[in-house]
Amino acid sequence: MTSAVALRIENLSLSFGGLRALTDVSFDVKEGEILGIIGPNGAGKTCLLNCISGFYRPNKGNIYYNGHRLTKLSPHKIARLGIGRTFQHSERELFRRMTTLENLMAARHIFIKATPLSDALYFGPARREELKHREVVEKIIDLLDLQSVRKRVVDTLSYGWRKRVDLGRALALEPKVLLLDEPLTGLSMEAKEYQVRYLLDVFVQRGITLIIVEHDMDVVMDISQRAIVLDFGYKIAEGSPAEVMRHPAVVKAYWGKEVPIAGTES
């Protein structure tokens, strides 16, 4: 049985002046899969995520999600449709003077329906609504083992904890598709193991489709069901992790010449 398409990228191109970041990139993302996107530095991986999430507007091509054309929508409208994301530099995107709990609650703002009057008086619907959002956030705190830092100001947390808070904030948007921009970069080996475990918990327990951009190829290849490889803004390979790692264009992009990779010979 073929899985339904969750996200469709059609002939996506993006330029900054004379610099071409993406050129005619096309692929589908299936519902309920983990898709890895890899490539050397400057390949266009983060630019691709920025186009999907609405931070960049492509010069050409389209992005479709559940029948919605995303290419002209603002980031908050895309988030409301069910696409969340984490950031490569999470420390720049979090509210660093707020606590972990406050950061996760702040992400719920797109769902808030209370009126200014009920908010000011804090009664009836406003109180019930806050309790509902708090329940969602508490489940995320339990899922990601954030209890010990729930009342800690983010600016006082280590880099690894901030990465986890960034993941929690993305989950607070209740995404159906989650874009993960280098969720393991800069982490120690132990912290990477924890982070991978949380990502797999998110995938299994919540059924969220994951799109992972990451430099750690070993981890991405290990947990992804399919992989896309970008190089200088072009898609040069697509398939199972084993297939793309054997692809001559991928070998050349990473090692500069077409040589066999250890363990991949026929």
Protein Blocks (a to p, Z undefined) as FASTA:
>chain_A
ZZddfbdcehiacdehjacfbghiacdddehiacddeddehilmmmmmmmmnopaccfbd
cddeehiafklccfklmmmnopacddfblmlmpcfkbcfklmmmmmmmmmpcbdfklmmn
opajlmmmmmmmmmmmmmmmmmnopmlmmmgcfklpcfklmmmmmmmmmmmnopabdcde
hklgopafklmmmmmmmmmmmmmmnopacddddfblmlmmmmpmbdcddeehiafbgcdf
klmmmpmklmmmmnopacddehiaZZ
